[in-house]
Amino acid sequence: MLAGHPVRYCNANPSSDGLAGSSRSTVSTCISNAARSSAWSARTGAARPPSPTPITGFYPPQRGRILLNGRDITGLAPHYIATLGVARTFQNLALFNGMSVLDNILLGRHIHMKPSVARTALYWWLGRRDETANRAAVEEVIEFLQLEGVRDELVDVIPIGLKKRVELARALAAEPSFLVLDEPMAGMNQEEKEYMARFILDARDERGVTVLLIEHHMDVITGICDRMLALNYGAMIGSGIPADVIADPRVVEAYIGGAHGAH
Amino acid sequence: MLFRQAGVFHTNYAADRALFPIAADRWMIGILLIIGLAAPFVVNSLYLSSYLLPLLVWTAGALGLNLILGWAGQFHLGYAAVMGIGAYATVHANKAGIPWEIAILIGGATASIIGIGFAFAALRVKGLYLALSTLALQFVMDWTISHVPAISGGTQATLQAPDIRLLGQPITSDAGLYYVAFVWCILVTSFMLNLRRTALGRALVAVREKDFAAAVIGVNSFYFKLVAFATSSFIGGVTGAILIGTFYHAVTPEQFSVDVSIQALAMVIVGGLGSIIGSYFGAAFILLMPGAMNSLISWAAIRFGFSLSIETLAHLPQALYGALIIGFLLVEPLGLGKIYKNVRDYLLVWPFGYVKK
């Protein structure tokens, strides 16, 4: 186990290997160093471990507990976990259609604002200051992710590469301490992947965010991750520095295939 | 030509979030406000009290329903029941000697509390099931109001509403009643306009669009659905009370029956979900179109010299009115508000249509 990582999965009922549970939905190991990005890679084509869902509270794990900075967050409601500094993006995008890019990113500030009927009805006296202050914070993120050009566009009409960036912006606007990126490179071309990789590194270095990256692209993993954990059907088959993990024969067998099929 | 965005430069974030950043919009709103204020002096009192006044009150009602339907995306088939609760509560509070200004707030609060209580149960289901549960609210309220003499004043009874008094001054003139409705409509409209630029409005839209994504950024869906129900019920309750105070002057259960709920729903859908100006158009369409159709057909019958049987004359306007609703929704499913927006977007770049806003 690594010391000083914010999120820790503890298996209440450890199986023989001590870390991985036998059930696919029991994700049981520790990941990520403080202010370090790490990759969590799973076998392509196999059922992915539902890693972001238990952390963010959508499905509680069948076994074990999830600790965030030492605090047990197992079974807490997703909207409450968000207030503890956990943000995530979705593999298939979950932006709010019918709203502008700006409003989508402003929604990322939700946990820092106090939405109320009074602040809406008496906007000029009660709401404006708060809205303006949070707008300034959002503009910082917009500048950081170079989204100025599409700020006022409807989120439905921008290209997918930008949509992924808007989702990252919405997550970063919440000023999380722990950011889960679920396949942020899915469906992107090489150039868009390079942009995204740069933004993830900047988020880590400039905003001090710990990033958990779930990713299949080996070039991205070896290029930007500090720690890597390889899973095969929910069981951990390797962890450590990415270069070492991808050289592990078990990882090679799971991801590329073993020798038994060769003639 | 009319609308120009070029030359609108913001120097701070508050100005960027102004309600009407484009000068042409501000002019139009100003002119509309002046027309609204001057109406009692130019429009004859029949038109004022039987067309304009109910139009304003129903617009406020449609906006309240739009809050829950268009913003929060939750079905509500019992909106008339909510208005009825507000109306009865206000009349009873007023009869008990509470000043009218406070009585309408009591009416709104009562509607809000019953609405929340009901929403607690109803919001456990979604979509069509929620629609049916809200329909249950309608029928439960219909039954309760007509079967509890303490509320309705007895079976088939009509409860006379006391005259409106503002700060002790009785308001009985057509102009006075019109201004009461006018002010309420403006208040509700400005609330809805602000909703488009505050955290509350964004949270409601987030709940409507994707509740799982809303949860991940910290939006408590259930809480915001409750807030939407409470606020919308409050607006509905006060609107019901104002409808009674300024228009009907007496309250009976039939004024808030299920047909009225459907009518309110039609206003919001024909006008456009989530559209403020759409609620104005929708209320006008649903309230005025049947009468207008009727006059048009009678006029055409005389003008072109064909005779219509009484039966046809009674049903033809209804049929045409229905066909018009279907026609509008086929052309633009997002309602009259969207049609207005399309025209406005066209004018924003006219004559350089290739810019396509």
Chai-1 contact restraints between the chains, C-beta under 6 A:
chainA,res_idxA,chainB,res_idxB,connection_type,confidence,min_distance_angstrom,max_distance_angstrom,comment,restraint_id
A,T56,B,V216,contact,1.0,0.0,6.0,A-B,restraint_1
A,P78,B,A215,contact,1.0,0.0,6.0,A-B,restraint_2
A,P78,B,V216,contact,1.0,0.0,6.0,A-B,restraint_3
A,H79,B,A215,contact,1.0,0.0,6.0,A-B,restraint_4
A,H79,B,G218,contact,1.0,0.0,6.0,A-B,restraint_5
A,H79,B,V219,contact,1.0,0.0,6.0,A-B,restraint_6
A,H79,B,N220,contact,1.0,0.0,6.0,A-B,restraint_7
A,A82,B,I217,contact,1.0,0.0,6.0,A-B,restraint_8
A,A82,B,G218,contact,1.0,0.0,6.0,A-B,restraint_9
A,T83,B,G218,contact,1.0,0.0,6.0,A-B,restraint_10
A,R88,B,V216,contact,1.0,0.0,6.0,A-B,restraint_11
A,A94,B,K210,contact,1.0,0.0,6.0,A-B,restraint_12
A,A94,B,A213,contact,1.0,0.0,6.0,A-B,restraint_13
A,F96,B,A206,contact,1.0,0.0,6.0,A-B,restraint_14
A,F96,B,E209,contact,1.0,0.0,6.0,A-B,restraint_15
A,N97,B,E209,contact,1.0,0.0,6.0,A-B,restraint_16
A,M99,B,V205,contact,1.0,0.0,6.0,A-B,restraint_17
A,D103,B,R202,contact,1.0,0.0,6.0,A-B,restraint_18
A,L107,B,R202,contact,1.0,0.0,6.0,A-B,restraint_19
A,L107,B,A206,contact,1.0,0.0,6.0,A-B,restraint_20
A,L107,B,I217,contact,1.0,0.0,6.0,A-B,restraint_21
A,G108,B,I217,contact,1.0,0.0,6.0,A-B,restraint_22
A,H110,B,I217,contact,1.0,0.0,6.0,A-B,restraint_23
A,H110,B,G218,contact,1.0,0.0,6.0,A-B,restraint_24
A,H110,B,V219,contact,1.0,0.0,6.0,A-B,restraint_25
A,I111,B,G218,contact,1.0,0.0,6.0,A-B,restraint_26
A,M113,B,A199,contact,1.0,0.0,6.0,A-B,restraint_27
A,P115,B,A199,contact,1.0,0.0,6.0,A-B,restraint_28
A,P115,B,L200,contact,1.0,0.0,6.0,A-B,restraint_29
A,P115,B,A203,contact,1.0,0.0,6.0,A-B,restraint_30
A,V117,B,T231,contact,1.0,0.0,6.0,A-B,restraint_31
A,T120,B,N194,contact,1.0,0.0,6.0,A-B,restraint_32
A,T120,B,L195,contact,1.0,0.0,6.0,A-B,restraint_33
A,T120,B,T198,contact,1.0,0.0,6.0,A-B,restraint_34
A,T120,B,L200,contact,1.0,0.0,6.0,A-B,restraint_35
A,A121,B,F191,contact,1.0,0.0,6.0,A-B,restraint_36
A,Y123,B,N194,contact,1.0,0.0,6.0,A-B,restraint_37
A,G127,B,T198,contact,1.0,0.0,6.0,A-B,restraint_38
A,R128,B,A14,contact,1.0,0.0,6.0,A-B,restraint_39
A,T132,B,Y13,contact,1.0,0.0,6.0,A-B,restraint_40
A,T132,B,A14,contact,1.0,0.0,6.0,A-B,restraint_41
A,R135,B,Y13,contact,1.0,0.0,6.0,A-B,restraint_42
